[in-house]
Amino acid sequence: MNEKLISLENLSPEEFRKWQLKLLDILVYFRDFCIEHKLKFCIAAGTCLGAVRHKGFIPWDDDVDVIMPRKDYDRLFDLWEQYADKSKFQCCKTSETQSCGFPMIVIRSVNTTCIYEHSKEWDICHGLKIDVEHFDAMPRGAFNQFLQYVFAKGLALFRAQRIPNQKSKLTQTLSKIILNIFSSSKTRYKISNYCEKQIKKYNIESAEYVRYLVEKPIKKEFFEEFIWVDFENTTMPIPKKYHEYLSVQYGDYMQLPPEKDRVPHHL
């Protein structure tokens, strides 16, 4: 996968399948690492949908999403730095001096290359990645929920430190203005830390709903128990109440989308 520069949309079906299997390598290592260090996680979003509907990747899906409770997510980076095989897989997150290009932790394969347009000039590890997201307790009350959403937007912007793609022109323009005002990486990092502190301050035990970043609220009970299901040639954990979870996310999730929408969409 790192022998030549290619665009995702120009991959042949055979090359695209190799792409997915490289992602699977990262996911399997991540899974085994979490088991070894007693970190709770499950595959989420389209990766979970793929497990249920296809027993593996959605055939046209080009990424992997996993989600962790906040307490496990907050332990992941330090544990990875101490115990993971960093010659093969790096745990990347934004620091005072460098953005990883994404608001969440990403696990990257060192021996592959995947250069995103938004960060092609950055001196970072550009390997294929899986996204590791966290969920936090959602407060009660419309005002507190709105504030949490605003802080989540701030966290996403200042951790990624780039104009978001696949967003409206208004969102992109506002993001550019804000990033120009707060141009220092150190300042952006401090703001993102403050946003994160505000997001995660609510008690998970008493919460009815959880949220990850700016996604729609999800009932906490969906993420309280996991089951193991077939995924490609191995198994992965998904929410025990996957039907309820996927129904909220996708509606009639077993129904395939129109053929025109069965294309990769993250690069």
ABEGO torsion letter per residue (X at the ends): XAABBBBAAABBAAAAAAAAAAAAAAAAAAAAAAAAAGBBBBBBEAAAAAAAAAGEBBAABABBBBBBBAAAAAAAAAAAAAABBAAABBBBBBBAABBAGBABBBBBBAABBBBBAAAAABBBBABBBBBBBBBBBBBBEAAAAAAAAAAAAAAAAAAAGBBBBGBBAAAAAAAAAAAAABABAAAAAAAAAAAAAAAAABBAAABABBBBEABBBBBAAAAABBBBBBBEABBBBBBABAAAAAAAAAEBAABBBBAAABBBAAX
